Amino acid sequence: MRVLVVGAGGVIGTRLVPQLRERGHEVIGTSRSSGRAARLRALGAEPVVLDALDARAVHETVATIRPDAIVYQATALSGLSDLKHFDRSFAQTNRLRTEGTDIVLAAARNVGVRRLVFQSYANHRYARVGGPVKTEDDPLDPAPAATMRRLIAAMNRLERAVTEAGGIALRYGNFYGDPDDGLVAAVRARKFPIVGDGGGVWSHIHLEDAAAATVLALEHDGPAVYNIVDDEPAPIGVWLPELARIVGARPPQRFPRLMARLFAGEAAVVMATESRGASNARARRELGWTLRYPSWRQGFAVAYGPPGTHRAA
């Protein structure tokens, strides 16, 4: 297929482009900066500079390229530091997930593109009741923390719009595997504590596995929503100390809920103590997806451990 990847210069896009090429697809990759053109070309994509929020430019680009499929990976997540004020920090990404989604879907509709795959997120989305691991059929959180309501609403809206258009929304887990991962830097600096009992369950996914699932989703008919996560959702109190050990950091600090709420905000406390993980059973079954790193345990070791001490699965 002729595939347009919007946001191809990001951490997942740069893993996705080579995998699409390996499957025989022709790839046109967009980024906001012309400085990424050389890298995208080296990865095998035809580079295009595009602002996903510029409706006229998006419509013209899609009309000119006339792709068979569109993969939407546009976010503005690099350099985030103020997680106490989620909706302020994620304002641009929220726009990309709402306005940007609407613009791209309209452009796709104008030229008859029906094969659509869009980025969403699994962690901190599901209702904080019942068991620790949720499927795509389980209810979403009806009352998110106040400071992240716009963030959650933007992802919910994206998924509705994409599936109504016949496309596929991928609820990725927490990405890892990038050499410049801000999470690792925070762990090394002991700026990522365990709050309360550390019972908040997170799901992770290596970037290469996320890209592999995206390729398979592109070749699958929608509408659908899939959790793209590994096999082992785990509480922060389990995975965070292990990550610290792997990267050679001191064990994470521990804060009571009240202190964490004062310094980091309610959303951070909810994420650290109440979040549910996600099941990948549907994606594995329906997409025929096989993970290179079934568990974050081996994936963290390969991505961040001492060179030569671990090998990929």
C-alpha positions in Angstrom: 0.0 0.0 0.0 0.9 3.6 -0.3 0.9 4.7 3.3 1.0 8.2 4.7 2.4 8.3 8.2 1.5 11.6 9.9 4.1 12.3 12.7 6.7 9.9 11.2 9.6 11.7 12.8 8.5 10.8 16.4 9.8 7.9 18.6 7.3 5.4 17.2 7.2 6.8 13.7 10.9 6.2 13.2 10.4 2.6 14.2 7.3 2.2 12.1 8.7 3.5 8.8 11.4 0.7 8.4 8.9 -2.0 9.4 6.4 -0.8 6.8 9.1 -0.8 4.2 10.0 -4.3 5.2 6.4 -5.4 4.5 6.6 -3.9 1.0 4.6 -0.7 1.6 5.5 2.6 0.0 5.8 5.2 2.8 5.3 9.0 2.9 6.3 10.4 6.3 5.5 13.8 7.6 7.1 15.8 10.4 6.8 19.5 11.4 10.5 20.1 11.0 12.4 20.0 7.7 15.4 19.0 9.8 14.0 15.5 10.1 13.7 15.0 6.4 17.2 13.4 6.0 16.5 10.9 8.7 13.1 9.9 7.3 14.6 9.5 3.8 17.3 7.3 5.2 14.7 5.1 6.9 13.0 4.6 3.6 10.2 7.2 3.6 9.5 10.1 1.3 9.6 13.1 3.7 7.0 15.8 3.8 6.9 18.9 6.1 3.4 19.2 7.5 1.6 20.8 10.5 -1.2 18.4 11.3 -3.2 21.4 12.6 -3.0 23.3 9.3 -6.3 22.1 7.7 -5.5 23.5 4.3 -2.1 22.0 4.1 -3.4 18.6 5.3 -6.1 18.5 2.8 -3.7 19.5 0.0 -1.1 16.9 1.1 -3.6 14.0 1.3 -5.2 15.1 -2.1 -1.8 15.1 -3.7 -0.5 11.9 -2.3 -3.8 10.0 -2.5 -2.6 7.3 0.0 -4.2 3.9 0.4 -3.9 4.2 4.1 -3.1 6.8 6.8 -1.3 6.2 10.1 -1.7 9.1 12.6 1.1 9.4 15.2 1.1 13.1 15.8 1.8 14.2 19.4 3.7 16.9 21.3 5.0 14.8 24.2 8.7 15.6 24.1 10.1 17.6 27.0 7.1 17.3 29.3 8.0 18.1 32.9 5.1 19.7 34.7 2.9 16.7 35.3 1.1 18.4 38.2 -0.9 20.4 35.6 -1.7 17.7 33.1 -4.1 19.6 30.9 -1.8 22.5 30.6 1.2 20.3 29.7 -0.8 18.2 27.3 -2.7 21.1 25.7 -0.9 20.8 22.3 -1.2 17.0 22.2 -4.9 17.4 23.1 -5.4 19.6 20.1 -3.6 17.1 17.9 -5.9 14.4 19.2 -9.0 16.4 18.6 -8.6 19.1 15.9 -5.8 17.2 14.2 -7.9 14.0 14.1 -10.9 15.8 12.7 -8.7 17.4 10.0 -7.0 14.2 8.9 -10.3 12.2 8.9 -12.0 14.9 6.8 -9.1 14.9 4.3 -9.1 11.1 4.2 -12.9 11.1 3.6 -12.5 13.6 0.7 -10.2 11.2 -1.3 -11.8 8.0 -0.1 -9.1 6.7 2.2 -10.8 4.2 4.6 -7.8 2.3 6.0 -7.0 4.4 9.1 -4.9 3.7 12.2 -4.6 6.3 14.9 -2.5 6.5 18.1 -4.3 6.4 21.5 -3.2 5.3 25.0 -4.2 2.5 27.4 -2.8 3.5 30.8 -4.9 5.5 33.3 -8.0 5.2 31.1 -10.0 2.3 32.6 -12.4 2.5 35.5 -10.6 2.2 38.8 -12.8 -0.6 40.1 -12.6 -4.4 39.9 -9.6 -6.4 38.8 -6.1 -5.0 38.0 -6.2 -5.8 34.2 -8.8 -4.5 31.8 -9.9 -5.5 28.2 -11.1 -3.1 25.5 -14.7 -4.0 26.5 -14.3 -2.8 30.1 -15.7 0.6 31.0 -13.4 3.7 30.9 -13.0 5.8 34.0 -16.1 8.0 34.4 -14.4 10.4 36.8 -10.7 11.0 36.0 -8.6 13.3 38.2 -9.6 16.9 37.6 -6.3 17.9 36.1 -6.3 15.2 33.4 -10.0 15.4 32.3 -9.2 17.2 29.1 -6.5 14.7 28.3 -8.8 11.7 28.8 -11.6 13.4 27.0 -9.4 14.1 24.0 -8.4 10.4 23.7 -12.0 9.3 24.1 -13.1 11.7 21.4 -10.3 10.5 19.1 -11.4 6.9 19.5 -15.0 7.6 18.8 -14.2 9.6 15.6 -11.8 7.0 14.3 -14.0 4.0 14.8 -17.0 5.9 13.4 -15.0 6.4 10.3 -14.2 2.7 10.1 -10.7 3.0 11.4 -8.6 1.5 14.2 -7.5 3.1 17.4 -4.5 1.7 19.1 -4.3 2.1 22.9 -0.5 1.9 23.4 1.1 1.2 26.7 3.9 3.2 28.2 6.5 3.4 25.5 10.1 2.4 26.3 13.2 1.6 24.3 14.2 5.1 23.2 17.8 6.0 24.2 16.7 9.4 25.4 13.8 8.1 27.5 12.9 10.8 30.0 11.6 8.1 32.4 15.0 6.6 32.7 16.6 10.0 33.4 13.9 10.6 36.1 14.6 7.2 37.7 18.4 7.9 37.8 17.8 11.2 39.4 15.3 9.6 41.9 12.6 12.0 40.7 10.1 9.2 40.2 9.0 8.0 43.6 6.7 5.2 44.7 3.6 6.7 46.2 1.7 5.0 48.9 1.6 1.3 48.4 2.7 1.6 44.7 -0.3 -0.3 43.7 -1.1 1.6 40.4 -0.9 -0.9 37.6 0.8 0.2 34.4 1.2 -1.6 31.0 4.4 -1.1 29.0 5.3 -1.7 25.4 8.7 -1.6 23.6 8.7 0.8 20.7 9.6 -2.0 18.2 6.7 -4.1 19.4 4.4 -1.1 19.2 5.5 -0.5 15.6 5.0 -4.2 14.7 1.4 -4.1 16.0 0.7 -0.9 14.1 1.8 -2.5 10.8 -0.5 -5.5 11.4 -3.4 -3.2 12.4 -2.9 -1.3 9.1 -3.4 -4.6 7.2 -6.6 -5.4 9.3 -10.1 -4.2 8.7 -11.8 -1.8 11.2 -13.5 -0.5 13.0 -11.7 -1.6 16.1 -9.9 -0.6 19.3 -6.9 -2.6 20.5 -4.7 -2.5 23.6 -1.1 -2.5 22.4 0.7 -3.6 25.5 3.0 -6.4 26.7 2.0 -9.5 28.5 2.8 -8.3 32.0 0.9 -5.4 33.5 2.6 -4.6 36.8 2.2 -2.2 39.8 4.6 0.6 40.0 5.9 -0.9 43.3 7.1 -3.8 41.2 8.4 -2.4 37.9 9.9 0.9 39.1 12.5 -0.7 41.6 13.4 -3.2 38.9 14.0 -0.4 36.3 16.1 1.4 38.9 18.2 -1.7 39.4 18.7 -2.2 35.7 19.9 1.3 35.1 22.2 1.3 38.1 20.2 3.9 40.1 19.5 3.9 43.8 16.1 2.5 44.8 13.2 5.0 44.2 12.1 7.2 47.1 8.8 6.5 48.8 6.2 9.2 49.6 2.9 8.9 51.4 -0.2 9.8 49.3 -0.8 13.1 51.1 2.7 14.4 50.5 2.6 13.3 46.9 -0.7 15.0 46.4 0.7 18.3 47.7 3.8 18.2 45.5 2.7 16.3 42.4 -1.1 16.7 42.3 -4.1 14.4 42.4 -3.5 12.9 38.9 -0.1 11.6 39.8 -1.4 10.0 43.0 -4.2 8.3 41.0 -1.8 7.0 38.4 0.6 5.7 41.1 -1.9 4.0 43.3 -5.2 3.3 41.5 -4.6 2.8 37.7 -5.5 -0.5 36.0 -3.4 -2.3 33.5 -4.5 -3.5 30.1 -4.8 -6.9 28.4 -3.3 -7.5 24.9 -5.3 -10.7 24.3 -7.5 -9.3 21.6 -4.6 -7.7 19.6 -2.6 -10.9 19.8 -5.6 -13.0 18.7 -7.1 -10.8 16.0 -3.9 -9.3 14.6 -1.7 -12.3 14.9 0.7 -10.2 16.8 3.8 -11.7 18.4 5.9 -9.6 20.8 9.6 -9.5 20.6 9.6 -8.5 24.3 6.6 -10.2 26.0 7.6 -8.6 29.4 9.0 -5.3 30.4 11.4 -7.2 32.5 13.4 -8.5 29.5 12.7 -5.4 27.5 14.1 -3.0 30.1 17.2 -5.1 30.5 17.8 -5.1 26.7 17.0 -1.4 26.3 18.7 0.0 29.3 21.0 -2.6 30.9 24.8 -2.8 30.4 25.7 -3.5 26.8 26.3 -7.1 25.8 24.7 -8.6 29.0 21.3 -9.3 27.5 20.0 -10.3 24.1 16.7 -9.7 22.5 14.1 -12.4 22.6 
